[in-house]
Amino acid sequence: MKQISVMVVDPVGLHARPATVAVNAASKFKSEVKVTFKGRSVNMKSIMGVMSLGIPTQSEVTITCEGEDEDVAISTIEDVLRTQKVIG
């Protein structure tokens, strides 16, 4: 299992556009990918799940990948979120 904790720096938080990009990136992997915020954990391959967390700016979230391609999955998702300027 691979896990990272990151700070959401986008002034709007994790809103629909970057969330969709992150969900699309997560969906390409066989590993189970979860995002956790305030004790709630959801499947990062589900846009409804990610949006239901309502993650505001300056929030710490944890992304967890578990499975055969977890190393590539976690680094790809982190890169996508940095490219979208969602995380710092």
Phi and psi in degrees as GROMACS dihedral restraints (atoms count N, CA, C in turn):
[ dihedral_restraints ]
;  ai    aj    ak    al  type     phi  dphi    fc
    3     4     5     6     1  -113.9    20    10
    4     5     6     7     1   142.2    20    10
    6     7     8     9     1  -146.2    20    10
    7     8     9    10     1   140.2    20    10
    9    10    11    12     1  -134.0    20    10
   10    11    12    13     1   148.4    20    10
   12    13    14    15     1  -113.7    20    10
   13    14    15    16     1   130.9    20    10
   15    16    17    18     1  -134.2    20    10
   16    17    18    19     1   157.4    20    10
   18    19    20    21     1  -102.7    20    10
   19    20    21    22     1   128.2    20    10
   21    22    23    24     1   -78.6    20    10
   22    23    24    25     1   119.7    20    10
   24    25    26    27     1  -111.0    20    10
   25    26    27    28     1    -9.6    20    10
   27    28    29    30     1   -59.7    20    10
   28    29    30    31     1   130.7    20    10
   30    31    32    33     1   -58.4    20    10
   31    32    33    34     1   -23.3    20    10
   33    34    35    36     1   -96.1    20    10
   34    35    36    37     1    -6.8    20    10
   36    37    38    39     1    87.9    20    10
   37    38    39    40     1  -162.1    20    10
   39    40    41    42     1   -86.2    20    10
   40    41    42    43     1    86.4    20    10
   42    43    44    45     1   -91.6    20    10
   43    44    45    46     1   179.9    20    10
   45    46    47    48     1   -55.3    20    10
   46    47    48    49     1   -47.1    20    10
   48    49    50    51     1   -62.9    20    10
   49    50    51    52     1   -55.7    20    10
   51    52    53    54     1   -68.5    20    10
   52    53    54    55     1   -28.1    20    10
   54    55    56    57     1   -63.8    20    10
   55    56    57    58     1   -40.4    20    10
   57    58    59    60     1   -63.4    20    10
   58    59    60    61     1   -42.2    20    10
   60    61    62    63     1   -63.4    20    10
   61    62    63    64     1   -42.6    20    10
   63    64    65    66     1   -65.8    20    10
   64    65    66    67     1   -41.7    20    10
   66    67    68    69     1   -62.7    20    10
   67    68    69    70     1   -43.1    20    10
   69    70    71    72     1   -62.5    20    10
   70    71    72    73     1   -39.7    20    10
   72    73    74    75     1   -66.4    20    10
   73    74    75    76     1   -45.2    20    10
   75    76    77    78     1   -62.8    20    10
   76    77    78    79     1   -35.7    20    10
   78    79    80    81     1   -67.6    20    10
   79    80    81    82     1   -15.7    20    10
   81    82    83    84     1   -78.7    20    10
   82    83    84    85     1    -9.0    20    10
   84    85    86    87     1  -107.8    20    10
   85    86    87    88     1   151.5    20    10
   87    88    89    90     1   -77.0    20    10
   88    89    90    91     1   -26.4    20    10
   90    91    92    93     1   -61.8    20    10
   91    92    93    94     1   154.1    20    10
   93    94    95    96     1   -77.6    20    10
   94    95    96    97     1   127.4    20    10
   96    97    98    99     1  -121.5    20    10
   97    98    99   100     1   126.2    20    10
   99   100   101   102     1  -128.3    20    10
  100   101   102   103     1   149.6    20    10
  102   103   104   105     1  -121.4    20    10
  103   104   105   106     1   134.9    20    10
  105   106   107   108     1  -121.7    20    10
  106   107   108   109     1   133.1    20    10
  108   109   110   111     1  -144.0    20    10
  109   110   111   112     1   126.6    20    10
  111   112   113   114     1    51.4    20    10
  112   113   114   115     1    43.2    20    10
  114   115   116   117     1    81.2    20    10
  115   116   117   118     1    -5.9    20    10
  117   118   119   120     1  -100.8    20    10
  118   119   120   121     1   132.3    20    10
  120   121   122   123     1  -119.8    20    10
  121   122   123   124     1   131.8    20    10
  123   124   125   126     1  -131.4    20    10
  124   125   126   127     1   160.0    20    10
  126   127   128   129     1   -68.4    20    10
  127   128   129   130     1   122.7    20    10
  129   130   131   132     1   -76.5    20    10
  130   131   132   133     1    -2.1    20    10
  132   133   134   135     1   -90.8    20    10
  133   134   135   136     1     1.5    20    10
  135   136   137   138     1  -114.6    20    10
  136   137   138   139     1   113.6    20    10
  138   139   140   141     1   -62.2    20    10
  139   140   141   142     1   -37.8    20    10
  141   142   143   144     1   -66.2    20    10
  142   143   144   145     1   -38.9    20    10
  144   145   146   147     1   -63.5    20    10
  145   146   147   148     1   -48.3    20    10
  147   148   149   150     1   -63.0    20    10
  148   149   150   151     1   -45.2    20    10
  150   151   152   153     1   -66.8    20    10
  151   152   153   154     1   -29.7    20    10
  153   154   155   156     1   -66.3    20    10
  154   155   156   157     1   -19.1    20    10
  156   157   158   159     1   -74.0    20    10
  157   158   159   160     1   -23.6    20    10
  159   160   161   162     1    55.4    20    10
  160   161   162   163     1    52.9    20    10
  162   163   164   165     1   -77.0    20    10
  163   164   165   166     1   113.0    20    10
  165   166   167   168     1   -85.4    20    10
  166   167   168   169     1   172.4    20    10
  168   169   170   171     1   -63.6    20    10
  169   170   171   172     1   155.9    20    10
  171   172   173   174     1    62.6    20    10
  172   173   174   175     1    30.3    20    10
  174   175   176   177     1  -106.9    20    10
  175   176   177   178     1   144.2    20    10
  177   178   179   180     1   -95.2    20    10
  178   179   180   181     1   129.8    20    10
  180   181   182   183     1  -124.7    20    10
  181   182   183   184     1   154.7    20    10
  183   184   185   186     1  -117.2    20    10
  184   185   186   187     1   131.4    20    10
  186   187   188   189     1  -112.1    20    10
  187   188   189   190     1   128.9    20    10
  189   190   191   192     1  -124.4    20    10
  190   191   192   193     1   133.5    20    10
  192   193   194   195     1  -124.0    20    10
  193   194   195   196     1   134.4    20    10
  195   196   197   198     1  -140.6    20    10
  196   197   198   199     1   121.4    20    10
  198   199   200   201     1   152.9    20    10
  199   200   201   202     1  -171.8    20    10
  201   202   203   204     1   -67.1    20    10
  202   203   204   205     1   -26.6    20    10
  204   205   206   207     1  -116.2    20    10
  205   206   207   208     1    31.1    20    10
  207   208   209   210     1   -61.3    20    10
  208   209   210   211     1   -35.6    20    10
  210   211   212   213     1   -63.7    20    10
  211   212   213   214     1   -48.9    20    10
  213   214   215   216     1   -67.8    20    10
  214   215   216   217     1   -39.7    20    10
  216   217   218   219     1   -60.7    20    10
  217   218   219   220     1   -49.9    20    10
  219   220   221   222     1   -65.2    20    10
  220   221   222   223     1   -40.5    20    10
  222   223   224   225     1   -70.7    20    10
  223   224   225   226     1   -37.1    20    10
  225   226   227   228     1   -65.1    20    10
  226   227   228   229     1   -45.7    20    10
  228   229   230   231     1   -64.3    20    10
  229   230   231   232     1   -41.3    20    10
  231   232   233   234     1   -61.8    20    10
  232   233   234   235     1   -44.2    20    10
  234   235   236   237     1   -61.7    20    10
  235   236   237   238     1   -42.1    20    10
  237   238   239   240     1   -62.4    20    10
  238   239   240   241     1   -45.2    20    10
  240   241   242   243     1   -66.5    20    10
  241   242   243   244     1   -36.3    20    10
  243   244   245   246     1   -67.8    20    10
  244   245   246   247     1   -42.1    20    10
  246   247   248   249     1   -62.2    20    10
  247   248   249   250     1   -36.9    20    10
  249   250   251   252     1   -78.3    20    10
  250   251   252   253     1    -2.2    20    10
  252   253   254   255     1    60.7    20    10
  253   254   255   256     1    33.0    20    10
  255   256   257   258     1   -85.5    20    10
  256   257   258   259     1   -38.9    20    10
  258   259   260   261     1  -115.2    20    10
  259   260   261   262     1   155.9    20    10
